[in-house]
């Protein structure tokens, strides 16, 4: 998965920025304050495009000025020379319909990239769930554990009332879980292995297929052109959509004008929030 992206915090109310940072990372107040005090600067590194855009959305919802940073690398198995170079017209000189066509195509490419990243992350989570469920099946408590615990609890209550109930539950579960494990260990291991064999290899195969598709996509002429059309700081679906709308609604005639309008919009939003 392409993990070349970073998020840079340019400007934001510090209290708001610290709050968002802590919500995203779960960091303590001191750690979050140290990170935000170091801005303007990079606050998140080694992100996928989807992860970076999700973080950007959360900060912009609090009217923070954040930008996307991307450094070229040999990710997804690409080799030096694999990258396609953009050989189209100078984007800064395009206007009107020609510019709009380029922006729409770039926006659609970015949306496709985000969907691809989302698909890859979904597969990774599915693999983690399969591993987790495999362990759960292997360690599953059986009938002996539950029956033994109930019997121990009943005996405990009859002898020592409430305290006996607690002691009976704990002791019963512990003792009979050991017995259950000894009796059903091989059976549970067999079930766990069967579940793993039926689910993990197909999902792993899907992951490899998707990674190969991602490699082709991120090295394609379409993605290279999108990178040339929309600067790194605005290389996310939300920013791209705004640039498209600005040109489509004839509020901007060039990429520079569209970006300036977007920056004004972000600044105005921050000012309104602070009032």
N, C-alpha and C positions, 0 to 999 in steps of 0.2 A: 504494500500500500504506500502511495506517495505521501511521505511525511516531511516535506520540505518547507512547510508553511509556518510562519510565526505571526503573532499579533503584537502590534506596537501601539501603546497608549500615548497619544499626543497631548491631549488636554481633557481634563474632567474635574468636576468637583471632587476633592479628595475623599470626603465622607462617602459619596455615592460610589466612587471607584473602589474603595476598600470593601464596601458592602458587597458589590458585585463579585469582586475577586474572591472573597470568602465564600460566597454562595457557590461559585464554580469549583473552587479547590478544596473547601473545607478547612482552609488554613486558619490559624489563630490570629487574633487582632495584631499582635506584634509583628508577625511574619508578613501579613498583608500590608501593614503600614510601611514596612521596610521596602517592599516591592514597589508600592505606589509612590513612595518618596523618591524612588530612583527614576521616575518618569519626567519628561518624555523618554521613552525607551521601550525595548522589547519586554513584554511581560509573560508571554507564552511562546515556547519553541517546540519544534519537532511535532507539528500537528498535521493531520490530513486536511484537505480542503474543507470537508464537511465539519470537522471539529473547529477549525479556525472560524468558519462562517457562523457557527453556533455561538461561539464566544463573542464575536463581533456584534451579533444581534442583541445579545444580553447587555453589552456595554452601551450600545447605541440606544437601547430602550431607556437607559438612564442618562441619555443625552451626553455621552462621552464621545470624544473624537478619537476613534481607533482606526488603524489601517492594517491591511493585509500585506505581509512581506513574504516573498517567495524567492528562494535561491535555487538556481539550477543544480541538479545532481544526477547521479546515475541510478536513481531509484527504480524499482520495479524491474530490475535486471537489465536496464538499458546500458549500452556501452558508449564510449566516446565516439562521436560520429553518427550515432543512431538518431539524434534529434533532427527534425525537419526544420529548415530555416525559412522564415517568412520572406517572400520575394514579391509581395504585392505592392500596391501604391502607398505613398506616404500618408499615413492616417491623419496626421495633423493638417493636411491640405485638403482633405475630403469635406464635402458639404452636402446638404440636402439629401436627396433620395439615395445617392451612392453611400453616404455616411450611415444613413439609417439602415440600409441593407447589411452593412458590415457590423453595426452594433447589434442588430437583431440576431444575426448569425452567431456573433460572439456570446450574446446573452444565452442563447439556446445551448451553446457548447458548454458554458459554465453550469447551467442547470443540469445538463447531462453528466458533467463531471461530478457534481454534488450527488446525483442519484447513484452514480457508480461507487462513490465513496461510501454512501449510505448502505448500498448492497453489500459491499465488502465488510463493513463493520457489523452488519446483521449476520453474516456468515460466521464471523469471528465469535460473536455472542452465542450463536447456535452451537458452535463447537465447544465452547465453555460449558454450556448447559448440558450437552451430551456427556462430557467428562464428569460433571457434577452428579448427574442422574445415575451414571454408571457406578460411582462411589456409593450413592445412596442405596442402590439396589444391592450392592455387595455387603453393605453394613445394615441392611434392613432387619429390624427386629420382627420375630415371628410370633406365632400363637403362644409358644411356651412362655415368652417374656410377659405378654399381656395377661395370660391366665395366672402365672405365678405372682405377678404384681398384685392382681385383684385378691388372690387368696391371702397374701401377706398383709394387705391393707385390712381385710375383714378380720383376720386374727388379731392384728394390732389394735383395732377399734374395740374388739370384745375384751381385750385384756387391759389396755391402757388409755381408752377413750381417744381424745383428739391427738395427743402426743403419739399414741400408738399408731394412729392412722399415718402420720407423717413418717415415722420411723419405718413402718411397714411398707409404705410406698417406695421409699428410698432403698431400703435393704432388699425388698423384693425385686425391684427393677434391676439393681446391680447384680444380684446373685443369679437371677433367671436369665438375664441378658448374656451372661457368661455361658451358661448352660445352652441357651438358644444358639449362641455363636458356634459352639462346639458341634452341635447337632446339625445346623443348617449351613455351615461355612461353605462346604463344597457346592451345595445346591444354589446358594446365593451367588457364589463366584461364577457358576455356570450361566445363571440368568443374566448376570452383569456382563459377561463376555459376549453372550448372544445379543444383548441389546446394543453393546458397543459395535459389534461387527455389522449389525444391520443398519446402524445410523451414522457412525463416524466416517467410515471410508467414502460413502456417497457424498457427504457434506464436504469432506476434504477435497474430493475430486471437483466439486462445484467451486470451491475456493480457488483451486489451481486454474480452472477454466476462466474464472472471473479475473484473476490476477493477470493472466495472459491477455484477456480482453482489455484490461486497464492499461497494461503496458503499451498495447497498440494504440489505444485512445490517446494517452498522454504524450505519445511520440508522433501523433498524426499531424497532418498539415492543418486540420481544422482547429486543433487545440493550440498549435503554434500561432496561427493567425489570431485566435482569440486573445492570446497573450500579447500580441503586437497591437491589437485594437484597443484593449482596455488595460490601463496601467495596473501594476501590482496593488497599489493602494486601494483600488476599486474593483479588484478581481473577485467579486462575490455576487450572488444572484440579486441581492437587494440593491446594491449600488448599480449593477448593470441595468436593472429594470428602470431605475430612475434616469439613467443616461439615455436609454431608449425613449422613454416618455418625453424627456426634454426636447429631443430632436424631432420626434414624431408629432408633438404638439406645437412645433415651430417656435419654441422658446429659446432654442439654441441652434446655431448654424454650423458649429464646429465642435469637435471633441473637447477642445479647451473651454469653450463657452458652456458646454454641458457640465463639465467638471466643476467649473466656477459656480454654476447654479446649485449644484449638489453641495458644495462646500458652504455656500450661503445658507442653504436649507438646514444643514447640520448645525451651523453656528446659531441660526435663528431659533432652532428647536432647543438648543442648550440654554439660550438666553431666556426663552419663555419658561423653561423649567425652573430657572433660578429666581424668577420674579415671584 
